[in-house]
């Protein structure tokens, strides 16, 4: 995921001569990569718990936390670091969508429950 993210950033940075827009794309890739890695970590931590309720608690509670930190990253990027809003928001939405698709693909292909894992 991170290699795809970095390659997309380099392509997007090459298409524009605006340094602030390429910085916005790189920052959005970093935020989305962190979001995706947190999703993977929360999935594995949730699977270590014994009940399905604890698993979904980790997944959905973590989802709310991840959405909040992504929104906070968007606001800090625009208001504090004065990144251009349109390239930053579009890149963040695109990277988050790609990583969410990868996350759903991982969930559909892997069974995280230790009770049904082959020994």
Helices and strands as residue ranges (DSSP letters): H 2-15, H 19-47, H 52-79, H 85-109
